[in-house]
């Protein structure tokens, strides 16, 4: 092992609503160029690249990087559902820490269409078929499959299991939108009230409303990382270290209940392993970017990451421990709910925000004295990536 990987450059484009975006390869190339400039290295120093995306033909990664330059390096295309970007980051980190290369690029992008997510392959077995069948067994509900169904049922299961007030899902949306007001990269930055969220269209009864769901969006983000030796050789200062990172998939326990079906068990196991490897516990974390595709998932993830105890999310939210002045600042970027969720770009956009936070470059949304950051990116079907960063 060659020491922990160092992130030396990050970049992203502002995400856009479908139909208002540039082509995926243009967005991706712009994000890559920003990251290269931020790192202050010659692009020819990059020895490998990993591209995360979901909706696109093979070698979209090549098409994107070729707009920046054609250097003959390995380009690996990664599809791990909504965690594709973080999976690209994971593979890039492994490449550096194994000593295979000393400088590597991870980037992610997505060009999405309006409306709910849909499979493009209706002539073969859907990868979520077993999950959907199990959800039907657990809930005795044969409504058509979709992410809305999973997180709608998870919201109901959480309220029932912990006798929680369902208003917590609306309160999270309000908190998140307040954070987004200070992020120029957010698509949505208009403040919300709990009443507005609760009165928005119910998209899955009884608790899931439209303003509790992230929008489909288009965008790109990128990160450049290197070895400690490479950073020293090139006189690079201000790098952010990946202290620990874990990618896990489902086990049979994922089928035990509805909450685990949406990734709670994967998150819990990945977070536990990250803390053990880092020798740093959740109490030492300052800022968090987590996968809030629906606000019930943010609530569930507070507990999975150990930010609060099991069944304690309602108290955690009501005490303001998920925002400025509380124990943690969760999703200072505005999260997927406000910034948007272009699947392949999300994990690298989270990474970008946390690097900015640890560098002290987050402007009005800066978390004071941030030194330890935690990232959570979830992909259905499944993959959970939890990453801990430290300011050098």
N, C-alpha and C positions, 0 to 999 in steps of 0.2 A: 504494500500500500504506500502511496506517495503523499499522504496527508489529505486533509479535507479540500474539496473543490471550492474555488473562490469565484464568485460572480463579479465580473468586472464591467459589464455593460448590459443595459436593459433598454427596451424601447417598445412603444406601442402606438397604434393609431387610435383616434377616437372611434369608438364603435358606432355603427349606424343602423337604422331600421332597414329591413329588407326593401330593396327597390331604390334606396338612396345611396347605396354603397358603390365603391369602386370594385372592379374585378378582384377576385381573391389573390391573384398573383401580384397585383399592384399593391394592395394593402400589405401583404406579407413582405414584399421587397422594401417597402417604406419602413416598416417596423425593424427589419434587419439592418437597414442603413442607419437608423437612429441608434440601435444598439452598438453597432460598430463604431460610430462616432463617439458614443458615450464611453466605450472601452478604451478608445485611443490607440487601437492596434490596427495593423494592416490586415485586410481581409484574408490575405494569403497566409497569415499565421494560423487560421482556422483549419483544422485537419479533418474534422468530421462534422456532419450536420444531421439533426433529427427533426423531422417535420411532423407536427400533430394536426390532424384534421379528420372529420367524419364524413361529410358530404362532398365527395369528389372522386374522380377517377384515380387510378394508380399513377404515381410519379407527379402528383401536383406539387410535391415538395421540390422536385427538380425544376419544374416550370417557374416556381416562385424564386428560388435562389438563382436560377440562370439569368433573371432580370438584373441581378446585382453583379454577377460574374460567373464564368464557367471555368472552374479550377480543377476539375477532375476528381474531387474528393468524394468519399462515400457519403451518400445522402439516404437516410433511412426514413421511410414513411411509416407513421404510427397512427393506428386507430384503436383507441380504448374508450370509445364513447365519450362522455363529458369530461373524463379525466385524460384525454389524449394529450393535451398540452403539458400537464404535469408528468405524464409518462415519458414524453420526449425529454423533459428536464431530468427525469430519473435516469434514463439511459445515457444522457450526456454526462451526468455526474459520475456514473459508473465508469464511463470511458476514461475520464480524467483520473479518478481515484485508483483505477487499475494500473495506471501508467501506460495505457495503450496510446494515448495522445496527451498533449499538454495544453491544447486550446480547442474548444468545441463550441458549436452553435446549437441552440435549441430554439425552435420557433413554432408557432401555431397560428392557424387561421381558419376562418369559416365564412362561407357565403351561403346564407340561409334564405329560406322562403318564408313568407308570412304564415301565421297560424301555428297550430300544435305540431310537434315533431311527428314525422311519419317515416316508416320504413320505405326504402326504395326497392326492396326485394320482396315481392309478394308471391313468388313462385317456389319458395323454399321455407324450411322451418325457421320461425322467428327465434332469435336467441333468448328472448324473454318468455318464451312459451311456458316453460316449467314454472317460472316465477308467477306468471299470470294465473296458471292453474292452481298454484298453491294459494295465491291471494283469494281466488274464488272459494277455495275450501275454507279458508280462515274467516271469510266475511259473508259467505253464502250470497255473494253478489256477482252476477254474471254480466255486469256492464262491460262494454268493450274495453280492451286493453289500452293503456296510455299512461304517461307519467302523471297526469292529473289524477287518474284513478288511484295510483299507488300512494301519492302524497296526500290526497284527500282522505283515503282510508287510514293512513298513518296519523293524520291529525286527529281523527275521531278516536283512534285507538289510544293515542297519548292522553287525550282529555279523559277518557273513561278509566284508563289505568291509574292515573295520578290525581283524578278528581280536579283537574286544572280548569281554570277559567279560559274558555276559547278566545277571549279578547287578547290573550298574549300573542297570538299570531298577527293580529292587527298592530299591536304595540311594536313588534319587531319591524314591521313595514314602515311605521312612522319614524322609528329610530334610524333605519337605513336611509330613508329619503332625506332626513336631516343631515346625515353625513354627506350625501351626494351633492348637497347644495354647494359644498366647497371643493368639488372635484370637476375640473373643466372637461374631463374625459367621460362624464356620465351622460347618458342619453336623457334620463329623467331626473330633474332636480327641483321640481315644484314640491313644496312641503305638503304633507298629508296630515290629516287628523284621524284618530281612531274611528270616528263616526264615518268618515269618508271611505275608509277601507272596509268597514263592516257593511256599509250600504252599497258597495260596488257589486256588480253582478256575481252571483254564486255560480261557480263553474263546476263545483262538485260538492253536493250537500253532505253534511249540514254546515261545515265550517269553512271550506276553501273558497275564497272570493278572488275575483280577478286581480285586485291590487295586492294579493299575496303571492302572485306568480311572476316569475321573471319573463321578459319579452324575448322572442326570437330576435337575433341581431347578427350583424356581420362585423368582422374586424380581424385584427392580427396583433401579435405581440412576440417579442423575441428576447433571448438572454444569451450572453456569452460568458462562458466560465473557463477557468484555467487552473493549473496546478499552482501551489504556493511558490515553487521554484520559478515558474514562468512569470508570475507577478513580480517577484524580486528582480529577475533578470531584466524586465522591461520597466522597472521603476514605477510600478503601478501602485497607487495608494487609494484608500477608500473602498477596497474590495469588501464584499459581504460574504461571509463564510456559511456554507451549508454544514451545519453541525451534525445533523442526523436526518435521514430520510427513509421512509418505509412505504413500499407499495404492497398491498395485500388484496387478495380476492376472497370470494365467499367460501364458507364452510357449510356443513349441514346445519349448523346452528342458525344460519341465515334464514332457514325456512321455519324457525320456531314460532315466530309471531310477525305481525304486520310491520312493526317498527324495525325489526331486523331485516325484513325484506327490502327496505329502502336504504340499507347500508349502515345502520347503527352499529351492528356487530363488527363489520369491517373497520369502521372508524375507531371503535373502542380498542380493538386489538392493535391497529396501526399506531394509534396515539401512545398506547402503553409501551410499545416497542421503541418508538422514537424517544420517549422520555428516558427509558432505560439505557439506550445507546448513548444519548447525549449527556446523561448524568445531570439533567436539568428538568425540573418538574413544571407542571402547569402554573404553579404559583409564581414562577420567575418570568413568565411570558408577559410582554407589554402590549403587543398588538397582534391581532389575528385577522386573517382573511380566510373565510370559510365558505363552503358551497351552499349558498342560499337560493337554489333554484326555485324553491317555494319556502315561505317563511316557516311552515312547520318543520322543514328540514333544518333550518337554523336552530330552532328550539331544541330539536333532538340532538343536534351536533354539539351544543353547549355541553351536554352531559357526556356524549361520546368522547370529547376531547378532555374531559376532566376539569372544565372551567367551573363546574358546579357539580354537586352530587346528583345521584339518580332521583328524579322526581322533584328536583329543586329549581328547575328552570323558571317557573313562575315567580318565585321569590327573587331569583337572580335578575330577571327582567324588571320587576317592580322596583327593585333597589337601584336600578340604573347601572348595574355592574357590567353591562355590555356596551357602554359608551364613555365618552370623555368625563372624567371625574370619578368613574367607577373602577372596578378591579381591572378590567380589560377594555380596550377599544376594539370592538368587533366590526369588521368591514368598514373601515374608515373611507374606503373608496366609494361606498354606496353599494358595494357588492353586485352580484349578478342581477339583483332586483332593480337596480337603478342604472348601473353601468352597461348592462346587457350581458348576454350569454352566448357568444359565438363559440360553439362547443370546443373546437380545437385551440382557440386562443385563450380560453378562460384561465387555465392553469398558469400560463405564462404572463397574463395580465395580473393575476394575483401576485406572482413573483415580482413583477415590476413594481407594483404598489409597495410591497414590503421592503424591497431594496431602497426605494425612495424614502420610506419611513426611517429605516435604519441609517441612512446617510444624512437625514435631517433635511430632505429636499421636498417634503410633501406640502409645503406652503400652509395654507389656512387650515388644512386637516391634519397637520403634523401632530403626532403623539409625543408629548414631552418626554425627553430623555429615553427614547425607545432604544433598547439594546438587544432584546430577544424577540423574535417574531415567529409566528406559527402559521402554517398554511395547510388548508384541507381542501382537497379536490376529489369529488366523487363521480364515478361512472357506473351507471346501471349495468348490471349483467355479468361481472361486476369488477370494479377496481376502485380502491380507495388509496389515495396518496397523501401522506402527511409529511410535512417538511418543516424542520426547524432551522432558522437562520440566526446568525449572531453578527453584531457589528464588530469589526476588527479595530 
